[in-house]
Amino acid sequence: MLMCFRYRYLFLFLFYFCQLPGFCQLEKPAVLPTDSVIEHCGFSLLYNEKYEQAKWVAYEITKKETEKVVKRSNKFKPDPKVSTHTANNNDYKGSGYDRGHLAPAGDMCWSQMSMDESFYFSNISPQVPAFNRGIWEKLEERVRAWAIENGTVYVVTGPIIHDKPTTIGASKVAVPQYYFKVILDYTLPDIKGIGFVLPNAASEAPLQSFALSIDEVEKITGIDFFPLIPDEQENHIEKTLCIHCWEWSCK
């Protein structure tokens, strides 16, 4: 009984106080003491110099932030906060791959700074055009719909790169074989989580067919998601895959 009360207290603390801007960042995965997390206006990321792109990008998106305040910038540029330098436009020129967003520009249209920073190459990854403009875009749109329906969702997304990947450009930017995305709805009364792993390829399959539990995505990526949630609650959310708990239809 005491244990249950303690976890309930921790949940209420996180739920109410994490609504305050900058108070905590539930979206951030666990990191090592040696990891250097880069903070931008609308998202944070852990850069992977070996593959010249982020290992993960994490952000919160609210219903209010889905409202378009600024237009898409389309000004791709190196990230000045990455000391080892990022990729650039020349790496992608003639490669046959799109400059695919990890944190989508559509989720960053609530301020000019967040929009501009979403075009840093630290947030970009080589994507097959039919993937970027197809199933990946559909998932991005679905996440925005969930933010509207649930008030706030927390998102972590990134590439899955196996040994000896194909590379592009002088910077040798690795081409991921897959991409992952995990989403947490931490709003009462129905807190829930869901994960996805999608091949970097065109697909006409429904999004639901790529859905996994967050635990399964953790096993694939080696990333510990949502470590700030009380352990007992985190374990329940991350082991559970409830497809029908999420809205899938377009309205």
N, C-alpha and C positions, 0 to 999 in steps of 0.2 A: 504493500500500500504506500509506504513511504517512497519507494523507488518510483512508482507511477506518478505520485504527486510531484516529485522532483523533475521528471521529464516533462510533465505538463507545465510546470513553472518555467522551465527553460524554453519550451515552445512558445509560451505566451510572451516571454521576454524578447525572443528573436522576432516573433511575428509583429509585435507592436513597435519595437524600437528600431527594427530594420527598415521600417517605413520612412524613417528620417534620413534625408539625403546625406550620404557620406558616413553614416553611423556604422554600418557594416556592409560587407559585400558577400552575400550568400553565394553568388555565382562563382566565386573564385575556387579553383581546385586546390588541393594540397600541393605545397611546393617544398623543395629542399632549402636548407639555409644558404646554399650556394647559388640558388636560382635568383635571377634578377628580373622581376616582373615589371613590365613597362605599362605605365598608366596613361591613358588618353582620356579625352573628355567623355566619350560614350562607351568605352570598352577598355579592358586590360588584356595583356597578352604575355605569353612566354615565348621568346624568340628562339628558333632552332637554327643556329648558324650553319650547321652541317648541310641542311636542306634549303637554306635561304627562304624560310617562311616561318610562320608561327607554329609552335607545337600545339597551342590552343589559344583561342580568343574567347573571352568571357564578358558577358554584359547582362544588365537588367533592362527589360523593356516594359513600360507601363502603357495602359490604355491611352493616356494623354500623349505619350511619345509616338504613338502611331499616327498622330495628326501631322500632316505635311506643312511645315513652316517654311522650309527652303527647298529649292530645286536640286536635283542631282547635279554634282559638279563635273564628273568625268575627268578630273585632273589628277591622274596617277602620278605619284612622286615617292622618292625614297623617304624612309622614316628617320628623321633627325635624332630620335632617341635611341636608335640602334647603333651602338658605338662601332660595331664591326661592319657596318653598312648593310644595306638590303639590296634586293634586285632592283632593276630599272626597266624602263620601257624597251630598251634594246634587247634585253634578254627574251622578251616575249615576241618581238617583231619577227614575223615570218615563221613562227614556231608551229602555228596551227592550233594553239591553245588560247582560250580566253583568259583574261586577267580576272579570275573569279574571286569574288569577295567571300571572306569567312564570316565576319560580322557584316551583313548586307547593308548597302547604302540606304535601302528602304526602311531600315530600323534606326537610321541615324539622321532622319530628315527633320528632327525637332530643333536643331540649331545649326548655324553655319559651321561652327568649329567641329561638331561631331560629324557632320557631313564631309568636310574637307579631310579630316583625319581618317575617315573610313577608306580613303583612296591611297593611304600609305601602303607601300609594297609589303610591309610587315603583316598586313591584313589581306594580302592577295596570294592566290595559289593557282597554278596552271590547271585549268579545267577543260575537258572536252566540251566544245561549244554546245552540242546537243544536250549535254548534262547540265551545264550552267544555265542554259536558257529553257530547260525542260524540268525534269524532276527536282533538281536543286532549287529552282525558283519556286516551284509549287510548295516545297517544304518551307521555304522562307515566308511565303504568303500565309501558310497555315499557322506558323508561329505567331505572326502578327495578329491573325484572327484569334488565336488563343489568348494573346495579351489583352485584346479587347474584351473577350468573354470572361476572363478570369481577373482582370484588373492589373495584374503584374505577373510576368514570368521571368525566370532566370535561365540563361542560355549559355552553354559552352559548346564550342564547335572547333573543328580542326581537321587536318589531313591524317591519313593513315598511310605510312610509307614503309615499304618492305626494303630489305637489303638490295643494293645495286639497282636503284630505280633509273628509269630514263631521266635525262636531264636536258634542260634547254638553256641557251645563251652562254655568254662568257662567265657568268656567275654560277653556272651549273645548278640552276634551280631544279629541284627534284619534282617529278610529276607523280603525285599520289595515286595509288591504286584505288583507294577508297577515301570517303570522308565520313566523319561522325558528327552527330549533333545530339546533345542531351538537353532536356527542358524540365524545369521544376516549376510547378504551381504551388506556392507556399501560402496561399490565401484560404482562409477558412470559408466554408466548412469542409471543403473537399480537397485537401492537399494531395498532390500526386506528382509522379515523375514518369518520363518516357524517354527512350533513346532511339537513335537511328544509326545505321551504318549502310551507306550507299556506294556502289561501285562508280568510279569516275567514267561513266559511259551513259549513252542514251538509254532511256527506259520508259515504257508505257505502263509499267506495273503500278498499282495503287500504292500510295505512301504507306498504308498499313502493312504491306508485305515486307517493308524494311524495318519495321518497328522491333525493338528489343527492350529488355529491361535495362536499367542503368547499370546494374551489376554486370551484365553481359558486355556492355560497352567498356566498362572498366577493365575487364579481363582482356579484351582485344587491344586496348590502347595503353594499359598500364597506368592510367590516370585515376587518381582518387577524387571523385566529384563530390561537391557539397559537404566538405568536412566540418563546417560550422554547425550543421544540424545535429542535435543530440543523437548519440549513437543508436539507441534503440529505434528511434523514429527514422533515422537515415537508413538503417538496415531494412526496415519494412518498406519504405518508399522505393529503394533501389532494387529490391528483389522482385517487386511486383510489376507485372506488365498487364495493364488494364486498358485494352483497346477502346472499349465502349465508354470509358470514363472521359474520353476526349471527343470533342465535336469535330466531325470530318466533312460535313456538307458545306457547300458554299451558300452564303445567304445574300 
